[in-house]
Structures are given as C-alpha cells and as structure tokens.
Amino acid sequence: MRAYTPKDDVQAKAYYTDRFYVAPQVPKEAVESDAVFVADLEAIKAKFAVSDAYIQVGQMVVYINAADNYGVLEFLRDELAYTQLSEMSAIDWLAKDNTFEIFYQMLSMSKRKRIRIKFFINKGQAVNSVEKLFRCADWSEREMYDMFGIEANNHPFMKRILMPYDWQGHPLLKTYPLQGDEFAAWYEVDKIYGKEARDIIGPEIRDTARVDRYDSERFARLGFEVPKGTEITGNEPRNVESYQEEGGVFLIKKFDKASSVIVDDPQR
C-alpha cells in the first residue's frame, strides 16, 4: 500500500496560484451600439438600480443589487420577453475580495437577444431563489449550493444534488483540492467498511492522472498486462501492442502498432 500523507489542512491555503489566474476579457462595447439593448436597459433602470452595463460577445451584461435578483428576472420574463433562463451559477472571487459573483443567462427567442444578469454577494450570504419563476433553476440552485456552498432562500428542497448529502466541503471552490481532502480520501472506505478498515484498505486514490505501472490491483499496466493480483517483479517482457481483441473482428483488418501510421498532413 502506498504511503499516505494526511490532508487535514489541505484547504487552509491555495497550493496552486494558477487557479486564481484571471484571463483577459474580450472587448466591451457600449450599450448604445444596439437599439434593442438600449430600450431594455432603460426599462430595467426605470424599476431597479443598475451599477454597470455593457455589451460583450453580442450580449448585454447588467450588474444589479443582490436583493433585486428575483424582481429583475421576473421583470425580464414578463415585460421584456426574456422567457428562458438558460444558465445560472457562481464565480469564486473569495481569494480576491471574499465575494462570489452570481450570474443568470437570459434568452429572448422573439428578440433573438441574450442578457446576462450579474451581482456580487459576500461569503456566507444567501440569494433569493428564482425557482418559482423558472423551474430549471431548481437543479441549478441546488448545484450552486452543492459546489459553492451558496444557499437559495425559499428553495423547495435546498439539498446537495451531485455529492452525497453528508459530504463535507464544496468541490468548485478554488481552495478545494483537485484530489479531495482528508474527508474525501476516506469517505467510501468509512462508509462501506468502517473506519476500522482504514489500515487494511488504505485511502481512496483520487488522482486520475496517476498510473502506477507496478500496481496491478488498481491500474492496467499498459504494455505489461498481467492478471489481477500477480506479483510484479519489474522484469516482465513487454507485450506487443494490439488494437483489437484476439482473433479480430469479421471483415475488419487486424491492427497493431507496427502497421500503424501517424498522419501529419491535416489535408490528407
């Protein structure tokens, strides 16, 4: 069994600074460049406070107050013909200023226009559920809670949707380790066999990029395949790589590495 290093404090700090890299944004255009968006923005401003607005990649982005999210989406649906909520989620800016950026992607089929509504909330702050306006928000809000820990007030069933109900932590936070923390490493072992089996079974290996060619219990030894449980000495001969099972497929030419050709001409 591999040596195990406890991961109790793995979320205490960010180990990979590139997780917080902010890609350059595409150019922004003034709302005045589109007559439809101008009229829509004026209608929104007449009822709600707007802190910023611009056009980006052909859609209008509007920043509002967090408390107005339900009212703004209801207004867009009933008054401005943006009848579809195609996407909603959050962006983790906790390392920058301890906030989340929430966004709602709205679509108007009749206008053939998209509006993205955005606002910021502080860590631990809840948002108003829009599930009663758009049924698709039911699962999206649960996913936002599951992945980021952001609750939606007045949601009919504010429970996790992807992770188990008793999971600890929120996997899309930038501080959440890619391979899981101490809880994740032992979750299924403890759940199925009990903590007393930890020393026998060992932790879960959640690094999908790691392949140990001498571990015949968990991974295929590419080029050195052996039956499960075979003792590995490290001196096994390499197998001839074949791309079909023994005997091949009827009417299909049998392929192997020796007869394969690398095509480097994209026009071929």
C-alpha positions as CSV (number, residue, x, y, z in Angstrom):
1,M,0.0,0.0,0.0
2,R,1.3,3.5,-0.8
3,A,2.5,5.7,2.0
4,Y,-0.3,8.2,2.9
5,T,0.1,11.8,3.9
6,P,-2.8,13.3,5.8
7,K,-4.7,16.1,4.1
8,D,-6.4,17.7,7.1
9,D,-5.3,21.3,6.3
10,V,-5.3,21.0,2.5
11,Q,-7.9,23.7,2.2
12,A,-6.2,26.1,4.6
13,K,-4.4,27.7,1.7
14,A,-4.2,27.7,-2.0
15,Y,-1.4,25.5,-3.3
16,Y,-1.7,26.4,-6.9
17,T,-1.6,30.0,-7.8
18,D,-2.6,29.4,-11.4
19,R,-6.1,28.6,-10.1
20,F,-6.6,32.3,-9.4
21,Y,-5.4,33.4,-12.8
22,V,-7.9,35.8,-14.4
23,A,-7.9,35.5,-18.2
24,P,-8.0,38.8,-20.2
25,Q,-11.6,39.8,-21.0
26,V,-12.8,40.2,-24.6
27,P,-13.6,43.8,-25.6
28,K,-16.6,45.5,-24.2
29,E,-18.9,47.7,-26.2
30,A,-21.3,50.5,-25.2
31,V,-24.9,49.5,-24.8
32,E,-25.8,52.4,-27.1
33,S,-24.4,50.4,-30.1
34,D,-27.6,48.2,-30.0
35,A,-31.1,49.8,-30.1
36,V,-32.8,46.7,-28.6
37,F,-30.4,46.6,-25.6
38,V,-30.8,50.4,-25.1
39,A,-34.5,50.1,-24.8
40,D,-34.2,47.0,-22.5
41,L,-31.7,48.7,-20.2
42,E,-33.8,51.8,-19.9
43,A,-36.8,49.7,-18.9
44,I,-34.7,47.9,-16.3
45,K,-33.2,51.2,-14.9
46,A,-36.7,52.6,-14.5
47,K,-37.5,50.0,-11.9
48,F,-34.2,48.8,-10.5
49,A,-30.7,50.1,-9.6
50,V,-28.1,49.2,-12.2
51,S,-24.4,49.6,-11.3
52,D,-22.9,48.8,-14.7
53,A,-23.9,47.6,-18.1
54,Y,-22.1,46.8,-21.4
55,I,-22.2,44.6,-24.4
56,Q,-19.8,41.7,-24.6
57,V,-19.7,39.0,-27.3
58,G,-23.1,40.2,-28.6
59,Q,-24.9,40.0,-25.3
60,M,-25.7,42.7,-22.7
61,V,-24.3,42.3,-19.2
62,V,-26.1,44.1,-16.5
63,Y,-25.0,44.4,-12.8
64,I,-27.7,44.8,-10.3
65,N,-28.2,44.7,-6.5
66,A,-28.2,41.2,-5.0
67,A,-31.6,41.8,-3.3
68,D,-33.2,42.6,-6.7
69,N,-32.4,39.3,-8.5
70,Y,-36.0,37.9,-8.2
71,G,-37.7,41.1,-9.3
72,V,-35.3,41.7,-12.2
73,L,-35.7,38.2,-13.6
74,E,-39.5,38.4,-13.2
75,F,-39.5,41.8,-15.0
76,L,-37.3,40.4,-17.8
77,R,-39.7,37.4,-18.2
78,D,-43.0,39.2,-18.0
79,E,-42.2,42.6,-19.5
80,L,-39.2,42.2,-21.8
81,A,-39.8,38.8,-23.3
82,Y,-36.7,37.1,-21.9
83,T,-38.6,33.9,-21.2
84,Q,-35.8,31.4,-20.9
85,L,-33.2,31.1,-18.1
86,S,-30.6,29.0,-19.9
87,E,-27.8,29.0,-17.3
88,M,-27.0,30.2,-13.8
89,S,-24.1,29.7,-11.4
90,A,-21.4,31.4,-9.4
91,I,-17.8,32.5,-9.7
92,D,-15.4,32.2,-6.8
93,W,-13.6,35.5,-6.1
94,L,-13.0,34.7,-2.4
95,A,-9.2,35.0,-2.7
96,K,-9.6,38.5,-4.2
97,D,-12.2,40.2,-2.0
98,N,-14.2,37.4,-0.2
99,T,-17.1,37.5,-2.6
100,F,-19.0,35.4,-5.1
101,E,-20.2,36.7,-8.5
102,I,-23.7,35.3,-9.3
103,F,-24.9,35.3,-12.9
104,Y,-28.2,34.4,-14.8
105,Q,-28.1,33.9,-18.5
106,M,-31.4,35.0,-20.1
107,L,-32.6,34.4,-23.6
108,S,-35.4,36.1,-25.6
109,M,-36.4,33.9,-28.6
110,S,-38.6,36.7,-30.1
111,K,-35.9,39.3,-29.9
112,R,-33.0,36.8,-30.6
113,K,-31.1,38.5,-27.8
114,R,-29.3,37.4,-24.6
115,I,-28.9,39.3,-21.3
116,R,-26.6,38.2,-18.5
117,I,-27.7,39.5,-15.1
118,K,-24.9,39.7,-12.5
119,F,-24.3,40.7,-8.9
120,F,-21.9,40.1,-6.0
121,I,-22.6,38.6,-2.6
122,N,-20.3,38.1,0.4
123,K,-19.2,34.7,1.6
124,G,-22.0,33.2,3.7
125,Q,-24.7,35.4,2.1
126,A,-27.7,33.7,0.6
127,V,-29.5,34.6,-2.6
128,N,-33.3,34.7,-3.4
129,S,-34.4,31.6,-5.2
130,V,-35.9,32.1,-8.7
131,E,-37.2,28.5,-8.9
132,K,-40.8,29.8,-8.9
133,L,-40.0,31.9,-12.0
134,F,-38.1,29.3,-13.8
135,R,-38.4,25.6,-12.9
136,C,-34.9,24.9,-14.4
137,A,-33.5,26.9,-11.5
138,D,-34.4,24.1,-9.1
139,W,-31.5,21.9,-10.0
140,S,-29.2,24.9,-10.9
141,E,-29.6,26.4,-7.4
142,R,-29.0,23.1,-5.8
143,E,-25.9,22.6,-7.8
144,M,-24.7,26.1,-6.8
145,Y,-25.2,25.2,-3.2
146,D,-23.5,21.8,-3.6
147,M,-20.5,23.1,-5.5
148,F,-20.0,26.6,-3.9
149,G,-22.0,26.5,-0.6
150,I,-24.3,29.3,-1.7
151,E,-27.9,28.8,-0.4
152,A,-31.0,30.0,-2.2
153,N,-33.7,31.3,0.2
154,N,-37.2,29.8,-0.4
155,H,-36.0,27.0,-2.5
156,P,-38.3,24.0,-2.0
157,F,-35.5,21.4,-1.5
158,M,-32.2,23.0,-0.7
159,K,-30.1,19.8,-0.6
160,R,-27.0,18.7,-2.5
161,I,-27.6,17.3,-6.0
162,L,-24.2,15.9,-7.2
163,M,-22.4,15.0,-4.0
164,P,-23.8,12.8,-1.2
165,Y,-25.9,14.6,1.4
166,D,-23.3,14.1,4.1
167,W,-20.4,15.3,2.0
168,Q,-18.1,17.9,3.6
169,G,-16.8,20.9,1.5
170,H,-17.8,22.3,-1.8
171,P,-15.7,21.0,-4.8
172,L,-15.8,24.1,-7.1
173,L,-14.3,26.4,-4.6
174,K,-10.8,27.3,-5.8
175,T,-9.3,26.3,-2.5
176,Y,-10.8,22.8,-2.8
177,P,-8.0,20.3,-3.7
178,L,-8.2,18.6,-7.1
179,Q,-7.7,15.2,-5.4
180,G,-10.0,15.8,-2.5
181,D,-9.2,16.5,1.2
182,E,-8.9,14.2,4.2
183,F,-12.7,13.6,4.3
184,A,-12.8,12.7,0.6
185,A,-9.8,10.3,0.9
186,W,-11.6,8.1,3.4
187,Y,-15.3,8.7,2.5
188,E,-16.2,5.4,0.8
189,V,-13.8,3.3,2.9
190,D,-15.5,4.6,6.1
191,K,-19.0,4.4,4.6
192,I,-18.7,0.8,3.3
193,Y,-16.2,-0.9,5.6
194,G,-16.0,1.4,8.6
195,K,-13.0,3.3,10.0
196,E,-11.6,0.2,11.5
197,A,-10.7,-1.0,8.0
198,R,-8.6,2.1,7.1
199,D,-5.3,0.4,7.8
200,I,-6.2,-2.6,5.8
201,I,-7.7,-0.9,2.7
202,G,-5.9,2.4,2.6
203,P,-7.2,5.7,1.3
204,E,-9.0,6.3,-2.0
205,I,-6.7,7.2,-4.8
206,R,-8.5,10.2,-6.5
207,D,-5.6,11.4,-8.7
208,T,-6.9,10.2,-12.1
209,A,-3.7,11.3,-13.8
210,R,-1.5,9.0,-11.8
211,V,-0.9,5.5,-13.2
212,D,1.4,3.2,-11.3
213,R,2.6,0.5,-13.7
214,Y,3.6,-1.7,-10.8
215,D,0.1,-1.6,-9.2
216,S,-1.8,-4.5,-10.7
217,E,-4.6,-4.1,-8.1
218,R,-5.8,-0.7,-9.3
219,F,-4.5,0.1,-12.7
220,A,-3.9,-1.6,-16.1
221,R,-0.1,-2.0,-16.7
222,L,-0.1,-0.8,-20.3
223,G,2.2,-2.9,-22.3
224,F,2.9,-5.2,-19.3
225,E,-0.6,-6.6,-18.7
226,V,-0.9,-9.4,-16.1
227,P,-3.8,-11.0,-14.3
228,K,-5.1,-9.1,-11.2
229,G,-3.1,-9.8,-8.1
230,T,0.0,-11.2,-9.9
231,E,3.2,-10.4,-8.1
232,I,5.2,-7.8,-10.0
233,T,9.0,-8.1,-10.3
234,G,9.6,-5.4,-12.7
235,N,11.4,-7.7,-15.2
236,E,8.3,-8.8,-17.2
237,P,8.7,-8.7,-21.0
238,R,6.8,-6.0,-22.9
239,N,3.6,-7.2,-24.7
240,V,3.1,-6.4,-28.4
241,E,0.5,-3.6,-28.5
242,S,-2.6,-4.7,-30.4
243,Y,-5.6,-2.5,-31.1
244,Q,-8.1,-5.4,-31.4
245,E,-9.0,-8.4,-29.3
246,E,-7.6,-11.8,-30.2
247,G,-9.0,-13.0,-33.5
248,G,-10.0,-9.6,-34.6
249,V,-13.4,-8.6,-35.9
250,F,-15.0,-10.2,-39.0
251,L,-14.2,-8.4,-42.2
252,I,-12.1,-5.9,-40.3
253,K,-8.4,-5.8,-40.9
254,K,-6.4,-6.5,-37.7
255,F,-4.4,-3.5,-36.5
256,D,-1.2,-3.4,-34.5
257,K,1.3,-0.8,-33.6
258,A,3.8,-2.0,-36.2
259,S,1.4,-1.4,-39.1
260,S,0.0,1.9,-37.8
261,V,0.9,5.2,-39.5
262,I,1.0,8.6,-38.0
263,V,-0.8,11.1,-40.3
264,D,0.8,14.5,-40.1
265,D,-0.9,16.1,-43.1
266,P,-4.2,17.7,-41.9
267,Q,-5.4,17.9,-45.6
268,R,-4.9,14.2,-46.2
